[in-house]
Amino acid sequence: MKHLKSSRAVVVGALLALSAIRLCANSVDVVFYDNRFGSINDTTGSWTQISTLPIDKAGGVAISNNLMYLEDFGDNLFTVDSITGAAHLVGNTGLGLSIGAFAGGNTGLFEIDWSSNLYSINPATGKGAKIGATGLVANNGAFDTSLSMSGGSLYYTAGRAGQADELYLLNPATAAATDLGSTGVTGIAGSALVNGQLELYQYGQSTNYIYSAPVNTLEDSTHFTRGAVLQAQIIDGGVAVPNAAVTSASPENTPEPATIALAGFGLLVVAVVLRRRRVLAPVN
């Protein structure tokens, strides 16, 4: 998402790309809103930096077909090695979008702009193509937003500052949105699918928490349970790959199936990208 300027001061968000790659169910890779790459423990909320990426500010992260992807504020698409943090440029979307939310899975990469239109992103070239309008009100960078993908379903959260965010189910083929109800959580800066749970990451509150709910209950109930306090302060996005390492830094170096099998039983991609760009005073 592009840098947002509004009456609430300067954006100090932190884009977190969540990817459980260290063969530990609670350790997930993260990329901050600026350019820091590391891991966060979603049980304790603790954060450890791994590297610094060669970008100014990150706009969103996703996992698709065993690769971690990052989009920066210049609408450039990169692949990122989840172990070393090394980044490789794929290309530019050519859309000039103010990234609202970015996510992916084995069916592709997707993002929502500030006008609430859904786009697909070509993982080989970085080029974007409009799928359609979600039918939701344009957020114009003023809403909290996050986007996650589980199988063939996209889960989108959006809400105004100070209000509980709404949860939507998006059709990745048509962009049509179905309102699943209120999350009951204010200030969701990012989300990720982890071990069958949709995790929500809070931002801008006096204390920020991780919330979660089973994915198989989302269409019947949007009750989320509060978990760990986020010690990383501000979170902005995430992806998760339990029990497997996303080690390739470029599409041509995608791990062979046998290599992936050695890393763990079957690669379950549960991707998320928490995308939001709100303007808040710096958190000390």
N, C-alpha and C positions, 0 to 999 in steps of 0.2 A: 504494500500500500504506500502511496506517496505521502510525504510529510504534510501533516494537516496543521493549518493555522486557524485558530478560532479564539473566542473570548476567554478560554480557560488557560492561556499561557502557552508553554512550549511542550511539545511531545517528548516524553521521556520513556516511551514504551520500551519493552524488551521483547524481541521476537524470539520465541522459544520453539525450536524444532525438536520434537520429542521422539526419540527413537531408541527403543530398548535393545541395545546391541551388545552388551557386555556379558551376555549369558546370565544376567541377573534380572529377575522379573521386575524389580523396583527401580532399576537404573535406566534412565532414558536420555538420549542425546538432546542437546538444546543449542539453539543459535539465538543470541540476543538481538534486539532491535537494531543495535549498532553493527558490530561485526565480530562479537565474541562467540566462540564455539566451545561447548563443554557438555556436561551431563548433570542431570538433576535426579535426585532420589524422590520418587513420587510418594513414598511412605513417610519420609522425614522432611521433605521440602528442601533439603540441602543442595548446594550447587558447587560444582568444580569446573574450572575452565580448562580446556584442552588446547585450544589454538586461537589465533586471530585470522579471520578471513580477509582476502584482498578486495574488500568492498567498502563502500561508505556506510550504507545502512541496508539492512535486510528487510525485505517486504513480505516474505512468506516462505514456508518450507513444506515439502511433501515427499512421500515415498511412492514410487511407481516401478513395478517390475524390477525390484531388488536394487534400485538406485534412489539415493536421496537427492532431491532437487531443491534449489533455492532461487527465489526471485528477488532482485534488489529494487531499490527505488528508481533505478534507471530503466526498469522493465527488461532487464537482462536475466536470462535463465542460466543457472549454473548447475553442475553436478557437484556433490560434496562427499568426500570420503568420510564415513561416519567414525572411523577409528582415528585418523590423523587430522581431519578437518581440512585437508587440501581441497581446493575448489578449481573447477575447470569450466570455462565459458562455453555454453552451447550455442546461444544466439539471443537475439532480441525479439520480443513479442511483436513489435511493430505497431502496437495498439495505443501506446501512450496512456495506459490506464492508471487511475489512482487505485492501486490494488486494495480491494476491500477484504478479500478472503481468498486463500489459496490452499488447495488440497489435491490429493491424488491417490490412485490405487492401480491395480493391474489393468483397469479399463481406461486409464489415462490420467491426465492432469487437468485441473479445473480451477477457475477463479471467478470471483464476483466483483464487479466494479462498483463505484460509488452510486451508480444509477440502478443498482440491483439487477444488472444483466449478467447472465452466466456465459462464460467463454471456455472453450477447450484450448489447451496449449500443446503444441506438437513437441514431444520430448526429444526428438532428434534435431529439430531446427530452432525451437523456441518460439515459432510463429503462433499467434493466437487467432482464433476464429470464433465469432459469436454464435452461440447455440440459440439463445432467445432471452426474453424477459421473464423474470421470475414472477412478476405480478405484484411484488412487494414494493412498498414505498421506497423511494430513493433515500439512501442514508447520507449521501454527500459528505462522508467522512465524519459525521457528527454522532454516529451510533457506535457502540461496542459491537464488534463482529468477530466470528470465528467460523471456520469451515473444516469439517472432518469427513472422511470417507470410510465406509465399511462395506466391503463387497461392492454391490452396485448401487448403494445408497449414499447420498450426500446429506450430512446433517449441518445445518446452518443456524447460528445463534446471532441475534441482533437485538439491540435495545438502546434507548436513550440513556444518557448519564443520569444516575440516581434512581433508575427504574429497573425492575427485574427484567432480564432478557428473555425473549421469546425463542422457542426452538421450532425449526422448520425442517421438513423432509423435502429435498429437492430431487426431481427427476433429471439425471444427467443427460438424457436424450432430448428432452423437451424444455428443460429449465423450470417446469411447473412446480410451484411450491405448495406444500400442505402444512398447515399450522398444527403443530403437535401440542401447543400450550405453553404456559410459562415455565421457565426453569426454576423460578423462585430465587434466582441468584442475580445479584446486581454486579455489574462491571465485569463481564466475562471477556477476557482479553485473548483467550485461546482455548483450544480443545483438542483432544486426541483420543483415539480408540486404543485402549490398552487392556489386553487379556479379557476381551468381551465386555469391557466397561467403557462408556463415554465419559472421559474426564474433562472437567471444566476448570479453567485457571482464571482466578479472580485478579483484578487490577484496580488500583486507585482508591482502595478502601483503607481504613485505619489499620486493619489486619486483613491480609489476603489469604484465601484458602484454596485447596484443591477440592472439588466436588465430583462425585461420580454416581452413575446409575447404570444398571445392566442394559446393554443395547437392545436385548429382546423384550424390554418393557417400555421402550421409548414411545411406541405408537399407542400404548394404552395408558401410560402414566409418565409424567415428567418430574417425578419426585427425585431429587438428587440428595445424596448424603454428604455431609461436610467431612473432610479429611484433614490432611496435614496443613500446617501454616507454610506458605511459600516464603522461604528465606531468600529467594532470588529477587524479591521486591516486585518487579513488574514483568509480566509475561505477555507474549504476543502471538504465539503460534506453536504448533507441535505435530510430530509424527511419531509413530511407535512401531517397532519391528521386534516383537518378543523372541528371545532365544535364537537370534540370528544376527550376524554382522553384515552391515551394508558397507562393504569395503571398497567398491569400485568408485573411482572419481570421474570416469568418463563412460559414455554409453558403450563404446567399443570394447571396454574391459569388463563387461558384465560377467560375474562369476558363473562358471559352469554348474549345472545341477548337482554334479557329484561333490563339488567344492562346498556348495551350500548345505548339502546333506551332512557333511562333516561338521559344520558349525552347529547343527541342531536338527531336530526332527521337523522336516517340512517348514517352509517359510510362510508364516502367517502374516500377511501385510495388513496392518491396521493403521491407516494413515490419517493424519489430521493436520490441519493447519489452522492455527489460531491466527486470525488476522484481525487486527483492529488498529486503528490509528486515532486515538483520542488525544486531546490536548490537555495535559495536566501539569501542575507545578511539579518540579523535581522532588523525588522522594529521597529523604536523607537517611 
